[in-house]
Amino acid sequence: MVIKSSQLETELKSLNAKQLHYTNFDLPNPQNGEYLLCVFHFIPGKGMNTLQAATEIAAESSTGTNFTVQTETAFSHEMDALVYQIDYKKELVWIAYPWRLFDRGGNIQSILTYVVGNVLGMKQIDALKLLDMWFPPAMLEQYDGPSYTLDDMKKYLGIKNRPVLGTIVKPKMGLTSAEYAEVCYDFWKGGGDFVKNDEPQANQDFCPYDKMIKYVKEAMDKAVKETGKKKVHSFNVSASDFDTMIKRCEMIRKAGFEKGSYAYLIDGLTAGWMAVQTLRRRYPNVFIHFHRAMHGAFTRPENPIGFSVLVLSKFARLAGASGIHTGTAGVGKMKGTPKDDITAANGILKLLAKGHFFEQSWSKIPTKDKDVLKMVREDSHHHVILEDDSWRGIKKCAPIVSGGLNPVLLKPFIDIAGTTDFITTMGAGCHAHPDGTQAGAAALVQACEAYQKKKPIEKYARKHEELRKAIEFFSKPKKSLKNVESIEKTH
């Protein structure tokens, strides 16, 4: 029996018969596998108390509307979302959604349409932000999860115990296809692993998509031959329609790239979840790179409406994205904190991960099973898991870290993240180097070597000129770095 506060007791008495259908403060076991659980920061609008407004949210986001309708059935009530816990002091509301509500085709947009769909526009709310959620094992069974993972990319690149060192080509727009490929070559020649299109890259008249692919392939081949190391390029395949997106994927696939040397980048929020899941299902052997452009409209902490970085990242893992941008935890230029960004990164990396309110197991079999317990231990020691037993759980989704980082900031971010399981994509952090992109890539590699050898970068830089110049340049007062900001205004 749940002990109800006096405020809750009072508000329960204020509910009408319809609103009562959407509450159960004696729900015996919310984590019994029947429910998707959500925690919202919630402030009601005028005219309703907290519980009245919360039940209207539960109704609108499941089976109901603003009035009781005569077409309801006993079974339809079994699909009602239930308000089952309230913290009045912290302005938090817990709602349980029967997961059978959702399209059983593993459809992410179906869930979002319910839990953060129409409800975000209701006049009964002044604040409604989804902070965390918990997926039951039976629900995980319905969704794809990642196929080609960060572990697969690292294996292809032949690297261990360090991040994938990447860049975003800058300026983000305005380079011709040949100029773009030249920047890729310089970064790869300098020792970098991974280059990505910036999120607006498409088929612009000054940089035709087909030529860009052709020239990048040639640049990659040359860099691989000269360095003796594998390279990866992430191509933005976001497009105006399904057919064009697939055409771009096929153009890349048929361009002669070695398997593992290319990724498909999708602007997941602006292109849509259907595009993300289409790529995952059509191309299970390709790294699916989720760029989160527009996420700030929902995730910024000062925005009272929307969802958290953790929620967005969890959905990306559920959908099957191989990696998603998760922020720099305040180390770079983008808005973010360790609480938000590192919690999100851990939430998509680990088999058993603590969120803001829930501990999420991404296992599809009982969490007390001895094989799951073994995998959790192996996972905590950074061993590769779910390689030959993928039925047991949802594979990891990689944090992709970008926005204002440079070689000097690599170790500070690793220290905060507590892991090297991520892809870093430094833009101006490489291209603004006084000696150019190739030297910027070399400086990044040297900063990583210093971290691996547990040497201060200042000491390591004494015998590494590129790193020395990077430290000198990026440690200058911000006023002297205006040229950096002009290269990388937004990411």
N, C-alpha and C positions, 0 to 999 in steps of 0.2 A: 504494500500500500504506500503510495507516494504521499508525503506530508505536504499539504497545500498551504501556501502563505495566505494570510488574511486578505491580501489584495486579490489573489487568484480566486479565493472563495467568493469574494464580492463580485468579481467580474464574471465568474461562471453563472451566477444568478441572473446576470444581465443578458445572457444569450437567448436568442429565440430558438425555436425547434430546428430550423434549418442550420443555424450556426453550430448547434450542439452536435450535429452529425459529423462535424469536422474537428472534433476534439476527442482526445483520450489520454488523460493524465494518469491513468492506471494501466497504460500499455505494458503488458508483462515483460516483454523482452524485445525492444526495438531492433536489436541486432540478431533477430531470429532468422534472417535470410529472406524475409518477405518484403522488406522495405529498403528503398534508397533514402538515406537520412541526410537532411540538410540543416545547417545552422545559418540563420540570417541575423545581421544587425538590422533592427527594425524600429522605426518610430512611426506611430499611427498619425494619420491626418486628423483634421478637425471633425468632430461629430461622432467619433467612436472611441471607446477605450481600447487598450492594447489587445485584449483577447478578442473582442468583437472584430477588430480590423484584421487580426491574424487569421481568424477563421474565414474571413472573406478572401484573404490571400490563398489559404489552403483550398477553398472551394474553386476559385478562378483558375488555380494551377492544377486542378485535377478534374473533377466531374461536374462542378457546379457553375452557377451563374448568380446574378444578384437576387433572384427569387427562387423559391421552391417551384419546381415544374411538375406537372402531372404525369410526365413520362418516366419518372424515376422508378427503378425496380429494386428489389432486395439485393440482387447481384450488383447493380451499379453502385450501391452504397458500399460494397466491399472494396471498390476502387477509390473511395474517398481518401484524400490526403488528410493526415491527422496532426493537429498541433498537440505535441505531447510534453513539452517542457518550455518554461519561460523564465528568464532571468531579468526581472524588472530593473534592477540596479544597473546592469550592463547593457540593457536594451537588446537582449538576444532572444530569439525564438527558434525552437527546434520543430521541424515538420518532417513527418514520415510519409513517404510516397510509395504505395504499392508498386513495385517495379514492373508488374504486369501491365501497368498503364502504357508502357512505352512500346513503340514499334519493335517487334521481336527480331527484326532484321539487323540488330546492332546499330541503330540509327541515332547518332549523336544529336542531330538537330531536333529529333523528336523529344529528347529529354530537355534540351534547352528551351524549346517552345513551351513546355509545361512550366518548368521551375523558374526561369527568368525570361519568360515571354511577355504575354499581356500584363502580367502582374506588375511589371516595372512601370507601367503607365497608369495604374489605378489611382484614383483620387483619394483612396483611403490610406495612402502612405505618404509620409514626408521623407522617409529613408527606408530602403530595402536593398540590402547588399548581401549576396550569398558569400559567406566567408569560408565554409568548408563543407565537404560532403563525404559520405561513406557508401561505397558500393559493396553489396553482398556478393559472396562467391557465385551464387547461381546467376546473378546478373552479369558478372564478368564473363561467364561462359558464352554470352550472346555477342560479345564484342571482339574485334580483331586484335587489338593491341599491336605493338610494333612487330615487324618481321625482321627487316635488316636493321641492325642496331649499331650503336657506338662501338661495341666490342668487335663487330664485323669490320667496321671501318678501320679500327686500330690494327686489327689483324692484317688487313689489306696493306696498310701503310707500314707495317712492321715496327710498330712502336708500342712501348709499355711504360707504365709508371710516369706518364706525363700527359698533359692535355694535347689535343690536336691543335696545332698552331695554324691559325687561319687569318685571312684578311677579307675585307670588303673593298672592291675596287672603288677608288675615289679619284676625281669627282664622280658622284653617283650617276650623273647624266652629262652628256656632251661629248664623250669620247667616241670616235669611230670604232668600227669592229676591229680594225688592225691596232689602233691605239689601246683598246681594251685588252686585247690579247697580249700586247707588249707588257702591260702592267702585270698580267698574270705570270708571264714568263719571268719577269724580274723578281717577283715574290718567290716563285718556285725555285729559281736559280739561287736565291739568297738562302734557301733552306726551308722555306715554309711548306706546309702540307696541303693546305685547303684554301681555295678561293671561292667566293660566292658573288653572284649578281646581287646588286642592291635591290631592295624590294620594289622599286618602280620600273626596273629593267624589263623591257618588252621588245616589240618590233618597231623601234623608232626609225624614222627615215635616215637619220645620220648613223645608225648602228643596226643594219638589217640583221634579223635573228639568225637567218641561215648562214650569213657570212661570219657572224660572231661565233657560232658553233664551230665552223670550219677552222677559223683562225685559232680559237682556243685549243682545239685538238692538235694543231700543228705546234703551238707554243708548248703544250703539255708534253708532246712527244720529244721535243728538243730538250726541255728541262729534265725529263726523265733520263734521257740518254746522257746528258752532261753531268747529272748529279748521281745517277745510279739509284735513285729512290722514287717510289711511287708517289703520285700526286692525285688530288681530288678536286673537281670543280662542281659547284652547286648552281644549276641553271634554274632561273625563275620561269616556271611553266604556267603561271597564272595568266588567264586569257579571258576574252569577252564571252566565250561560250565553250561548251563541252568539247565540241569537235576540234576547235583550235587548240585547246589545252592538250588533247591527245595527239594532235598533229605535231605539236612541239616536242612532246615526249618521244614520239616515234622518230622525229628528225634527229634527236640526240642519240637515241638508241642505235640508229642505223648509220651514225657518223663514223663508226669504227673505234669508239672508245672501248678500252678494256673494262670488263665487268668489275665494278667496285670503284672505278675512277670518276664516276659522275653521280650526282644527287639531283633530285627534283625538288626545287623550292616552290612552295605554294604560300601565297598570302592568305592564311587560313581564315581570318575574320572577314576580310573584304571579298575574297573569292567564295567563301562559304564552306561549311563542314562537308557538304556533298562532294566538293572538289577534293578535300583532304582524303575522305574515305574512298573515293574513286581511285585515286593514285595508289593508296595502300593496297587495294584489292586487285588492281590491274598490274601493279609492278611490285610484287612482294620481295624481289631481290634488289631493289633500289632503295637507297637512303632517302626517306621522305622528310624534307626539311620544312618545318612549320615556322614561317615568319609571322609575328603577331601584330603587324601594323594595325593601328586603331585600338589596340587593347586598352590604352590609357583612358579612353572614354568610359570604360567599365571598371578598370582596376585601380586607378589612382586613389590613394587613401582619402583625399578630400572630397571625392565624389561619393555622395550618399546612396547612389543608385547603381546597381551593376553586380559585379562579382570580383573575387580576389584573383591575384596572380596564381595562387595555389589551385583554385578551381579551374581556371583556364588551362593550366598545365596538366591537371589530372584528366580533363576531357581530351587533351591532345594525346596523352598516353593511351587512353581508352580507345580513341579513334584509330590508333595505329601509326601516329607520327613517330618517326625515328628520333627526332630532336625538335625542340622548340626553344625560342629565345626566352630566357627567364630573368634577365636583368643582371646588373653588376653589384647589387647589394650596397649601393651608394659609393662604391669605389670609383666608378666612372662618372659620366655626365648625366645619366638618366636617373629619374626619380626612382627611389627604391631603398629598402633597408634589408639587413640580414634576416630580420623576422619574416619579411615577405618573400624575398628572392631566394634565400637559402632554404627556407622551408619548402618553397615550390620546387627547387632543384632536387632536394632530398625526396620529395614526394613522388617524383617521377623516375628517380634513379634506383631506389631501394625496393626490395621485395616486401619489406615491412617498414612502413614509414610513418612517423608522427606528424600529423598536420596541426592546424591551429586548435582543433577540438577532437578529432578522431585519429585513432591509429589505424591506418589502412593497410590491410594485407592484400597484396596483389596475387595471392595464391588462389587457384580455383578448387583446390582440395583442402580438407580441414587443416587449420593452422597448427593444430597439435600433432599432426602426422609427423612421424620421425624424419621423413624425407624433406618436409617443409622446414622443420627445425634445422636440419643440416644445411639446407640452402640458405636460410637466413644467416647462419654462422659464416658460410662461405662468402655470401654477399658482403657481409661486414668486413671481411678481409680482402675485398676487391677481387675475388675469384669469379670467373665467368660461370654463370648459371643458366639453366633452361636451354642448353644447347641441344641435348638429345632427349629432352623430356618436356617439350614445350606445352604439353597438355596440362602441366601442373600449375601454370601461372601466366600472367601477362608480363612480357619482357620489358626491359628498361627503355626509357625514353631519355635521350641525352639533353642536358642543359646546354644551350648555345649562348655564349656570353659575349655581348657586344655593347658598344656605346661609350666612347671616351677612354677606353683602356689604351695603354702603351707599354713597352717593355718594362719600364720602371714599376708599373702597377701589377705586373703578373704575379709576383710572390705575395703581395698584400691580399690579392683576391683569393689565391689558393689557400692562404692561411685562414681567411674568413670562411671559404667554402668547405674546407676540411677534406678536399678530394681533388684529384687531377682528372676525374672522369667528366670532362666537358670539352666542348669545342670553343676556342676563343677566336673571335673574328675582329681583329684590330684594323680600323680604317686609317685615319690620319695618324694613328699610333705607329704605323709603318711608313706610309707614303709621305709624311711630313719630315722624315729624317733628313738632316742637312745634306746627306749624300745620296738621297733618293730611296726608291722602293727596295732595291736589292740590299742596300745597307740596312734599311729598316727591318727587313726580314731576318737578316743576319743578327741584328741586335736582339730581336725577339728570340731567336734560337739560342743565343748566348745567355740571355736572361733566364731561359728555361734550364740551360746547362748549369748555371750558377745555382739555381734552386735544387737541381738533382744532386749536385755535389756538395750541397749545404754550405755554400760560400756566399758571403755578402756580394751583391752585384758590383758595389764600388771596388771591392778587391779584385773580383773577376775581370772587371773592365780594364785593369791596368795592362793586361796583355790582349785585350780585345777592343780594337779601335772603334768598331761600329757601336758596341754597347757603351763605350765611354762617351761618344758623341751623343748618343740617345739620352743618357743620363743628364748630360750637360744641357741638352736642348729642352727636354721635357721637365726639368727641374727649375726652369726659369720662371719668374713671376708671370702670372696669366696675361698681363698687359703685353708682354713680348711674344705671346703665342697666338696673336690674332690670325696669323696665316694658317694655323692649325684649325681654328674654328671655321675659317672660310672654306676649308677643304671638307670638313665633316660637321655640317650644321645640324643634321638630324639623322638619327638612325632608329 
